[in-house]
Amino acid sequence: MPAYISAPEDLVLHAPRVMGFASAPRVAVRYGLDPDMAHELLLDFEASGWVQHSSFGGRSGWSVTDGGRTENERRLAVELGVAGVRDAVRALHTEFVPLNRRFGTACTNWQIRPTCIDPMAFNDHTDWAWDERVLGTLTSLDQAFGHLCIQLTDCLQRFDGYADRYSLALAKVDAGQRRWVDAPDLDSCHTVWIQFHEDLLATLGIARGSDA
């Protein structure tokens, strides 16, 4: 059975939910849509009260409102029913939970390096062995995450791309560009992982934090 392909209007509403804050061009690029169409749909959704446009720090973009989150989850629930993959996606979420715990611990250890004086000391990245253990965990997650993404993409086509983006970020980290671990302004390992998690939670209608 081929993967379910989401309608463009559903993807445009879903994108700000997953990406957090995104311009119309970024929404279009993420899902391979026409930029003008994405912009027009966002304006329609703004009129419906589902998204809002804002600017800060020299950037402008769209974010989803509470009403938009509700509508987004309603549409995603319909998708699961039409595609007939609800049980499969739930099972894959169960597989993801332990991976997510490992990833969360690794990211915490990348930011914090406890000392005998301060258990919450900022990691200044001078301890090579500590950082290498963290990077080893991020690398070891790559294969399992990729396999999970393949299975999800076989159910819902919109999950395509996460695995490649995570692997690309890891490659940049391996090349010495350590900001690609968790920089919020890059398609970093952390950015990709958080977006994937939000996508999965939205798909199943699960509140963030309740699956920790």
C-alpha positions in Angstrom: 0.0 0.0 0.0 1.5 3.4 -1.0 2.2 6.0 1.6 -0.5 8.5 2.2 0.1 11.9 0.6 -1.2 14.9 2.5 -3.2 17.6 0.8 -1.2 20.8 0.2 -3.5 22.9 2.5 -3.0 20.4 5.3 0.7 20.6 4.9 0.7 24.4 5.0 -1.2 24.4 8.2 0.9 21.7 9.7 4.3 23.4 8.8 4.2 26.2 11.4 3.1 23.7 14.0 6.1 21.5 13.3 8.7 24.2 12.5 7.5 26.6 15.3 8.1 29.7 13.3 8.5 29.8 9.5 8.2 32.1 6.5 6.0 31.1 3.6 9.1 30.3 1.4 10.4 27.9 4.1 7.0 26.2 4.4 7.0 25.8 0.6 10.5 24.4 0.5 9.9 21.9 3.4 7.1 20.2 1.6 7.9 21.0 -2.1 5.0 23.3 -2.6 4.5 26.4 -4.8 5.6 29.4 -2.7 2.7 31.6 -3.9 0.2 29.0 -3.0 1.7 28.5 0.4 1.5 32.2 1.0 -2.1 32.5 -0.1 -3.1 29.5 2.1 -1.4 31.1 5.1 -3.4 34.3 4.5 -6.6 32.2 4.4 -5.6 30.4 7.6 -4.8 33.8 9.2 -8.4 34.9 8.4 -9.7 31.8 10.0 -7.6 32.5 13.2 -5.4 29.4 12.7 -2.1 31.1 12.2 -0.6 34.5 13.0 2.2 36.5 11.4 4.8 38.2 13.6 8.3 39.7 13.4 11.2 39.8 15.8 15.0 39.8 15.8 15.0 40.8 12.1 12.9 37.8 11.1 9.3 37.4 10.2 7.2 34.4 9.9 4.1 32.4 10.7 3.2 30.5 13.9 0.1 28.4 14.7 -2.5 29.6 17.2 -4.3 27.4 19.7 -7.2 27.2 17.3 -4.9 26.2 14.5 -3.4 23.4 16.7 -6.9 22.1 17.3 -7.7 22.2 13.5 -4.3 20.7 12.6 -4.9 17.8 15.0 -8.4 17.3 13.6 -7.0 17.1 10.1 -4.2 14.7 11.1 -6.7 12.4 12.8 -8.7 12.3 9.6 -5.5 11.4 7.7 -4.7 8.5 10.0 -8.2 7.1 9.6 -8.3 7.5 5.8 -4.7 6.0 5.5 -5.5 3.2 7.9 -2.2 3.6 9.6 -3.2 4.7 13.1 -2.0 1.5 14.9 1.2 1.4 12.9 2.1 5.0 13.8 1.3 4.4 17.4 3.6 1.4 17.5 6.4 3.5 15.9 5.9 6.2 18.5 6.4 3.5 21.2 9.7 2.6 19.5 10.7 6.3 19.4 10.2 7.0 23.1 13.4 5.3 24.3 15.4 6.8 21.5 14.1 10.2 22.5 15.2 9.7 26.1 18.7 8.9 24.9 18.7 11.9 22.6 17.5 14.2 25.4 20.2 13.0 27.8 22.9 13.6 25.1 21.7 17.1 24.4 21.7 17.9 28.2 25.2 16.6 28.4 26.3 18.7 25.5 25.1 21.8 27.3 26.0 20.9 30.9 29.2 19.4 32.3 28.8 18.8 36.1 31.7 19.5 38.3 32.3 18.7 42.0 31.4 22.4 42.7 28.5 22.9 40.3 26.3 20.0 39.1 24.8 22.4 36.6 28.0 23.9 35.2 27.9 25.0 31.6 29.9 22.7 29.3 32.8 24.8 28.0 33.7 21.9 25.7 37.3 21.6 27.0 36.8 18.0 28.1 37.4 16.1 24.8 36.4 12.7 26.3 33.1 14.1 27.6 32.1 15.6 24.3 33.1 12.5 22.3 30.8 10.4 24.4 28.0 12.7 23.6 28.8 12.7 19.9 29.0 9.0 20.0 25.5 8.8 21.3 24.2 11.1 18.6 25.9 9.0 16.0 24.6 5.8 17.4 21.1 7.1 17.2 21.4 7.9 13.5 20.7 4.4 12.2 17.8 3.6 14.5 16.3 7.0 13.8 16.7 6.5 10.1 15.0 3.1 10.2 12.1 4.6 12.2 11.7 7.4 9.7 11.6 5.0 6.8 8.8 3.1 8.4 6.8 6.3 9.1 7.4 7.6 5.6 5.9 4.3 4.3 2.8 5.2 6.2 2.7 9.0 5.8 4.8 10.6 3.0 5.2 13.9 4.9 7.7 12.2 7.3 10.2 12.0 4.4 13.3 14.0 4.9 13.9 13.9 8.6 16.5 11.1 8.5 18.5 12.7 5.7 18.5 16.1 7.5 19.7 14.5 10.8 22.5 12.6 9.0 23.5 15.8 7.1 23.7 17.7 10.4 25.8 14.9 11.9 28.2 15.0 8.9 28.8 18.7 9.6 29.4 18.0 13.2 32.0 15.3 12.2 33.6 17.9 10.0 34.2 20.1 13.0 31.2 22.4 12.8 30.0 21.7 16.3 27.2 24.3 16.2 25.3 21.7 14.1 24.7 19.7 17.3 22.1 22.1 18.7 22.1 25.6 17.1 18.5 26.8 16.9 19.2 28.9 13.8 20.5 25.9 11.8 18.9 22.6 10.7 20.9 21.0 13.5 20.5 17.6 15.0 18.5 19.1 17.8 16.3 21.2 15.4 15.5 18.2 13.2 14.8 15.9 16.2 12.5 18.4 17.9 10.5 19.0 14.7 10.2 15.2 14.1 9.0 14.7 17.7 6.4 17.5 17.3 5.3 16.0 14.0 4.7 12.6 15.7 3.0 14.1 18.7 0.7 16.2 16.5 -0.1 13.2 14.3 -1.3 11.2 17.3 -2.8 14.1 19.3 -0.4 13.6 22.2 0.5 16.5 24.4 4.2 17.4 24.5 5.9 16.1 27.6 3.3 13.4 28.3 5.4 10.7 26.5 8.6 11.5 28.3 
